[in-house]
């Protein structure tokens, strides 16, 4: 995590810090983790934990590597067969994170005393159930966090024991809620201002500030909440504290939570279950017995699991489960004397798949269990209590198309044997001969490609993978994009990822094509009709909505299945889009982000988010927009004329250009002086002017206090060089201005004494209020400064220096970059935001939080990414199989912090009708073969569809309308569609275009306007 304890490499862990927080990260830095068992699942867990950054990772698994291990153990190659699993795994894991030492445990003592140095121990498949119980007893006694997990085919489980008393410091990881109060009643009922939802839950705790009339509530004491509704909650009675007058802010306070866990032996008898899928509620207890029965089966069969599709072994397992049900009556709630109700088909399926090892299931549990490890290390988020079982039986192929028999599932001495054991050899061939397109090779893309390499997707004679990503590798990617190493920084993501998975599975050599092109309208000559038509399905691994919706439109047009997913910290979602079956990705959209009202931003902030947005805007204006405007003024003859035509602050643009050219700094000291004066303007003079316009005792037109509710009365700042925020505003501002003017900056370590001497030599002008300054109070009000008299603008424009006298002069605009700590960008924005926060008595934010908000960083962590891609790959099997039953598909939503799992079938695509015919509103269209004449097209729809075309358009161009005059109609009717488009748009069709989309308005047989599909002209 860091070369020095107590420090965190923010360039590597930046996105993870936003998920876990510094306190949790530092706790992880002191945690030693042991993983026992290094098949695919053990290594997947170790990989995610090493990427997250713990003190050390220790491995134990001296077993020899077999060819079948390659089914999910992505670090292994065929040349490793016969060597020790832990030795080979250690060398590969070391490459992932130079801050985390990876070691091997040479043995496990019989009394387990050599395990005392570990904070968390994870057991996968190496130990017997009896040994797990013994080790768990030792761990429980010595307060070592214990996790046991295993997978069999499409089944998996996890058991968590964090001891008799485990403290969770933050159960959810969500930002503490805060809100402005409008009223407090004597009985303790608190109402929110302006119908703003408080977002609290029963049992939450809050503290108060800024309350007038009940000042004793501002003492920082915690108050337990009873929720009365979305806009009100209740605390204890306050009638003895005084009378509420006005104001007040509540802030949620996270209170540590104590949890207690049973040991493994007791939990087997009386288990606590966390349900992964409520649609499979009845399976959990059955699988609890089934997984135990597999252990007893191994004991009775020389360590061997049941054979694939072997009926004798399956019946034996059913008998073991039946016996266990009687011995553990609490599991199935069996009344004395009753026969246990065993789901024989489920248990038989567990037997058939017992030797299976599926990359998607391993990825799911690898992410889930690694997150539990991090919880055990840090106390951040709520752990699983205590068993979780999961299956994806819907991923099995159609039994008629791909029958599973003892013959079709037997080993063929290949790296795919453990997958063949579950799906059969014919389905494995279908997977290998699929042609797929992966859009994006970042965090999700790396995990996706790893899983695809393991399952052999696209590796067959007729298969193939295309992956594209126009981004290059940065250091911060290494924390979660595990196919990349430090040596790859600066290289193209798609090319490095392709090389990495070919090394992982040589069967992909010549079968994976990396591209560095962005998928969009501008690359439709590269990703052409022929390209899209050749695909079997598409997978998105993108981080923005615009790109997702474009790919979605392409998939709808070409009728290709799309696998969609995304993560946000500990949250993740998956969506499967199937032609003519489900709605598309674009069918539903998240609500738009709530923007900050301009008046709030300019004059009345009440949250740190407001001051950060204001500081980012100031940064952009000072160091990017103004230098660009100066350069345009100097180089574009029509700059003044064009600017005068613009809406917005034209006067401000001219004033900034004038100031930039008239007050050019000659050295760095001039830049320091400029920054100090800007501090005075923004945090003293402007605040004094605001208070001149609206004094602290000002009233509204209806007699209410002006400074109430969300409006906080500010206070001007007095510059103090020993205040870090004041000082860093000047340091950041001076260095950025020096950059603009191509001057030597002040270096990485500012000399405080030099800054002080420069500032002390300055004369800081006193504030003089202006009666002409008008301030907009509400966004609904007209902006009083919107209309500047044109003669003022013209005289201002004439006063600008003549560009001819500044030949060759050019400023260097700043381009915002959040991840370079030496460029002063975040330094300036953070200090600027905090100074404004101090003006308005808002709690300042540290530089990390400011970077997160200003940089619009998406929080990310490897555990969620791994789990989500596992779920996507379980849907992939269904897509390859071509399932047509919508109930077999699952969209998923998870939150590993809670932890919560929600699965639902996709929403069916909507249907429409015209003239008694049903059609799919998303996936259907009218396909017309050949470049047909307009007259023939109109006639075709009248005869074949009973539709009278009233309007026809291509993009924004109207090709035909029934109301066109006869002359206009006549000149168009005999043109083919391509000729008509060329005639109307005055442009040639690009040579790669093979299809044209026409939007149609039409009347049905009854003469009624009806909604109908669009038309595709296949040229």
Order of alpha helices (4+ residues) and beta strands (2+ residues): alpha-beta-alpha-beta-alpha-beta-beta-alpha-beta-beta-beta-beta-beta-beta-beta-beta-beta-beta-beta-alpha-beta-alpha-alpha-alpha-alpha-beta-alpha-alpha-beta-alpha-beta-alpha-beta-alpha-beta-alpha-beta-beta-alpha-alpha-alpha-alpha-alpha-alpha-alpha-alpha-alpha-alpha-alpha-alpha-alpha-beta-beta-beta-beta-beta-alpha-beta-beta-alpha-alpha-beta-beta-beta
